[in-house]
Amino acid sequence: MKLSYKKISFLVVYLCIGILIGARAQNLEKEIESIIMDEYTADEPGVSILVAKQGKTIFRKAYGKANLELDIPMKPENVFELASISKQFTAVAILMLEEQGKLSLEDNITKYIPDYPTNNKVITIHHLLNHTSGIRSYTGMDNFMETTRKDISPKEIIEIFKNEPMDFDPGEKFLYNNSGYILLGYIIEVITKDTYENYIEKNIFRKLDMNSSYYGSKKELIKNRADGYQVMNDDYVNADFLSMTVPYAAGSLMSTVDDLLKWQNAINTNTLIKRASLEKAINGSTLNNGEKIDYGYGWSNIKIQGSEAMAHSGDIFGYTGNGIFLFDENVYVVGLSNCNCKDVKAITRKIAATVIGKPIPDKKDSIIVSEEELKKWIGAYQFDEGIIRHIIFRDGRLYSIREGENPKEFRIYPMKDGSYIFDDGTLFYEFSVTKEGNRQAVFNSDGKSFIGK
């Protein structure tokens, strides 16, 4: 059978396109691996990374060790503690109950917890969801570490913080708060007459076939559990014990990167909640004074190199993770690690930026500038809400220090475009001199700029 010239031309073009697509995929895989392997080696606690586009996995690999003592390599099927990524599940559970008419987000929490002392303030479910309640966060209290090794009931956790003074009036400010999500978990139990654990298991995990996801437990045998580690005196040690009853609805869940893709796909396809409910969760919130905040219900609204995204990270004894979904590009990136000693948040952001073709600057591309140029920017810069960042010069380098209880030095690197980036490349300064001759520092984070003078 003879092929016509047109058919042959079509086949040649088709094959060329296929080769180009294949080459691009291979290059992307190498770029992602390079980002990960800059941080992780084969003989230390590891990380599991998954990247999906349009709901389909395009990258799925694990690095490092799941268990150092037994020398067991990490694999993508390993199960990790999610820490605060769990808040997404609690928030969606609340929105499911709202859609069923079993609660309103404007309900005063005393409707479900009558004896909760609100100090004559109206604290709503909405305030709990977006961290604007003003309730004291129990994980920041001085006696928190005394509770970590004990199994404790939700009521007992609430007793720890319920009589603490309010940090501010409800809706007045945003302050990340684990106590709010403890109360949300308890409200779920009051309404459903079931445990938080059972409700999440039956209505989310089983419904989505998330068969490697669990309410966390140190006692139960969990297949493929990655053991958690911390760093002490520059060496790895087993993570401090934490009863999973303590983080409860604020951070008790466990999962894998594969199951979290099922979760994200369910969110995107309105499998659990309607689009209108999701919009409340992912588009940030508004304070009493009209100021917009990035946090909604269980997710923050962020930007990756100018692209809008929803994200949430988690950090707990021995584990850390981050999940990002970029709306326009339909790209999901999730990373889970069994040591809260590496910045998985920065790694996943770098991967996301690379996948969408907007790579984050790398300190390896920094340039050499004169000491005179570096010293121009030495000084203290005051930002909104009293935040002060110091720029200091030492040994031919610039460092940034934010004032606070435990100030840390972060080296910043001069780049060709005039910016100064931090180690991970996701944060950077832009220095300038105003018309009046005053120095100014613009601090950039999550696509947002903050001016310091």
N, C-alpha and C positions, 0 to 999 in steps of 0.2 A: 504493500500500500504506500503510495506516495503522499508526502505531506506538502501542502501548499506553502508558498513563501510566507504568507501571513501567519499561518499556524506555527511555522518554524520561528519566526520573529517573536511571536507571543511566548513560545516556550523559552526562548533565550532570555527575554525580559523577565519572565516569571522566575527562572532559575537565578538570575542575577539579583532580583529582589530578595529571594530566599537566602542567598549567600550573604547579602548585606545585613538582613535581619539577624541571621545566625551570628555574624561577626559582632554586631552591636550587643547581642545578648551575652556573648563571651566576654567582651570588654567590660560590660556592666558588672558581670559576676566578679571579674578581677578587681574592679574598682571597689566593690562592696567588701570583698575579702581583704583588700589592702587596708581599708578603714578599720576593720575588726582586728586584724593581726597586728596593727600598730599598738593595740592595747592588750591583747590576750596572747599568751603563749600556751604551749601544749601541756605544761607541767604545773599549772596553777588553776584555781577555781575558774570556771568558764562561763560561757554565755550561749544561749540559743537564739538565733535570729531568723525571722521569717519576713519576707517581702511579698506582697500580693499586689497585682494590678487588675482592676475590674473584677475583683473577687477571686482571682486565680493566683495560686502561688507561682512566683517566678524565681524566688531564692529561698532556700531552707537549709541551714547548716548550723552545726554546733561546734564549739571550740573549747579547749581546756578540759578540766576534770569535773565529773559529777561527784566523785569521792576521792579525796587526796590519799587517805589511809589505805584504801584498797586499790588505788591506781586505776579507777574506772573512768574511761573517757566520757565526756559529755555527748549526748545525742539529742536530736530535735524532739524526741518523745519524752524527755525528762520533764518532771513535774516540779514547779517552783511555787513558793509562797508569793502571792501577788501584792501583798501590802495594800497601799491605798488605791491601786487599780481596782480593788474590790468595790470602791465607792460607786463606780459606774453601775454595778449590779444592784446595789442598794437603791440608787436613784431611779433606775428603770423599774424596780419592783414597786416603788412608791407611785410612779407614773402609771403603772398598770392598774394599781388600786384606784387611782384617780379616775381613769377611764371607765372603771367598773362602777363608779359612783359611790365608792366606799370611803372616800375622803376628799377634802378640798385642800389645795396647797395653801389656801388662806386660813385654814383652821388654826385656831390657837392650840398649842400643844397640850394645854390643860384639858382639852376635850378628851384626850386619850390618856393623859397622866395627870389626874386631878390634883394630886398633892405636890406637883412640881412648883417650887417657889419662883415665880416670874418677876417678883418685885414690882408688881402693878404695871408691868410692861406686857405688850402683846407680842409673844414670840410665836411665829407661824412655822408651818412645815417648810414653806418657801425659805425662811431664814436659816433653817437647819441645812437645807440642801446646798445653799450657795455660800455658807460660812459667814453669814452676816448677823448671826443671832446675838453675839456679844457674850455668849456663855463661855466660861473658862474651859480651855482644852485640858482634859485630864492628863494627856501625855506630856504636857509641859509643867505639871505640878511637881513640887519637890519630892513628894512621897510616891511618885509613879513607879520607880524601880522596886519598891517594896511589894508591888502587886504582880510583877511580871511572871513569877514562878507558880502562882496559885491559880487553880481553876476557880472561876468566879462567874456568878450569874449576871445577866444584864441589869437587874435591879441593883445588885451590889456595886456594879460599875457606876451607875447613876448616882448612888449614894456618895461616891467619892467626890463628885464635883457639884452636885445640885445646890449645896449651900454656900458655894464660893461666890464672892462678889462678881457682878457683871463687869466685863471689860469695857463695854460701851452699850449704848441703847441699840435695840434691834434695828437693823437696816442702816445704821449710821456709818459703819465701816465694813471692810472685808478683812477678816483675819482667819487664816486656815485653822480648822477646828475639828478635831476628832470626836469631841463630845457630841457634836450635832449629829453625827452619823450613828453614834451609839443610840441616841434617842430615836432616830429614824428606824433602826432595827427593832427597837422595843415597840414602837408604834405599829410596825408590820405585824408583830406577834399579837398585840392587843386586838387589832382588826381581824386578823385571819384565824385567831385562836389556834395558832400553830407556831412552832419555833421558826426563827429566822432561817436556820440551817435547812429545815425541811421545805420551807417555802421556796427558797432559792433552788434547792435540788429539784423539786417537782416542777416548778413553773418556768425555770430557765434552763438548767443543765440538761435535764432529761428531754425537755421539749426540743432543744437544739442539738441533741445527740452529742453533747459535750461530755463524753464518757471518761475523760481523764481530768475532770474538774471536780473539786471537793470543797466542803467546809473544812478548813485546816485542822489537823490533829497531830500531836506528837506521839500519841499512844497507838493509833491505828497504823497498820501496815499499808503503805501507799505505793503501789507499783511505780517504778521509775522515778521515785523521789530523788531529787538532787540534794545532797547534804549542804547545809549553809555554813559559811565561813566568815570570819572577820580578820582584820589585821591588828596585831598587838606587838609592840616593840619591833616593828618592821618584819614580822613573820606572821604566817597564817595560823589561826587557831579556830577550833570549833566555835560556832556562833553561840552567844549567850542563850540560855533557855528562855523561851517565851511561851506561856500557855496561850493557845489560840483562842481561848475564851476572852482574853484581854482585848485584842483588837476588834473582835466581834464584827459588827456590821461596818466598821470603819476600815477593816483590813485583814480579814480572817481567811479569805478564799485562796485556793490553790488551783493552778491550771498549767497548760502547755501552750506553746505558740500556735499549734494547730487548732486547739479549741478556741483560742482567742480570735483566730480568723473566722471561725464559725460564728462567734459572738458578734464581731464587727459586721459580717455579712448580714446577720439577722437585724442589726441596727439599721444598716443601709436599706434593707428591703422592707422595713416596717413590719417585721414578723411578730415582734412583741408589743410594740407601741406604735401609735399613729404618727405620721410625720409632724403634725401639729404639736404633739407632746415632745417629740425629739427636738423640735426647734427651741423649746424652752430650755432644754438641757444643754444645747451646744452653742447658743448664741450669746453667752454671757448674761449679766444681770445689771440692774440699776440700783444705786443706793438712794436713800431718802432725798438727798440733795440733787438728784438727777445725774450724778456722775456714773459713767459706765465702767463696769469691771469685767475682766476677761472670763471669770469663772461662772459657769452656769450651774448645772446639776450633774456632778460626777465627771465633768469634762471642762477643760479650759479651751478657750478659743485663742489660737496662736497663729503666727505666721512663720513659714519656713521659706526664707529667701523671697519674701513677698507673696507666697502662696498661702491662702487660708487653710487652716487645719484645726481639727479637734484632737486633744491629747490629754493624757494623764499618766503620771509616773507613780512609782511606789517604792518605798524604802523601809525595811524592817530588819530585825536582827538576822543577819546572814544572807539577805536577799535584796535585790533591787531590780527594777524593770521600768519599761516605758512603752507606751503604744501611741502611735500617731496615725491619723487618717487625713489625707489631703483631698479636699472636696472636688475641686475641678479636675485634678489629675486621676482621681479614683485610685489612689495608691495608699496601701496600709503597710506600716512598718512596725514590728513589735520585737523587743529584745528582753529576755529574762536572764538574770545572772544569779549564781549561788554565792555571791560575795558582794556585800555593799561597800566595796572598796574601789570600784571603777565607775566612771560616769556613763552609765548606759543611756541616760537621757541625751547626752551630747552625741554619743555614737549613733543612736537611732536617728537623730536629727541630721547628722552628716549623711547617713545612708539615704534618708528621704530626699534630701537636697540633691544628692547625686543621681538618684533614680529619675527625678523630674528634670534633670539637665541643668540644675542651678547649683553646682557644687559650692560648698562653704569654703572660704579661704583657709589655707593650711599654713601653720607657722613655718613649715619647711620652705615656704615661698617668701618669707620675710626678707627685708633688705637691710643693708647696713647704712646707718645715718650717723652723722657726727654727734659727738657728745654735746656740742653747743645746741644742736637741734633738739636733742632729747631733753636737755635741761630747761628748755623754754617752757615745758609743760609741768614742771615740778610745782607742787602746791596742794592746797586743800580746796575742794569744790563742793559747794553745798547744793543739794538737790531738794526736790519737794519732800514734805513731811520730815524735814530735819535730817535727812540722810546725808552724811558727809563721806566723801571718798578722797583719799590722799594719793597723790602720785609722787613717788620717791625715786631717786636715782642712786644706784649702787653698782659698782664694778662695771660701769659701761652699759647698764641696763635700766629699763624703767619697770616699776612695779606699782600695782594698784592695791590699796588697802581700804576696806570699808570699815568705818568706826563701829564698834559694838563690843559685846562682852568677850568674844573670842575672835579678835581680828586676825585675818590671814592675809599673807602676801601672795599676790598673783602676778607673775611676770606678764608684761604686755609687749607685743612684737610689732615693730613698724612695717607697714606694707606699702606696696608701690602706689596705691591710690591715696595714701596719706593717712589711712586709718591705723589704729593700733589694736591688734586682736589679742584675746586671751588664748590660753593653751588649746582649748577645744575649737576655737574659731567661731563659735556661735555667739559670743559676746565681744563687743568691740567699742572703742572710743573714737570719736572724731574731735580733734582739738582745733581751735581757731581763735583769732583775735577779733573782737567786735570793733565797730566803727569808733567807739569811745576809747579803744585801746586796752580793753579788759580781756583777760583770757577766759575762754569758755570750753567746757567739756561736754560733749553729747554722748551719753552712755546708751548703747543700743542693745536691746534684749527682746527676743521673741517678736521681732519686727516692729517694736515700739521704741521710741526715742525719749530720753529724759535729759533735760538740760541742767547742767551744774555750773555755777558761777563762783 
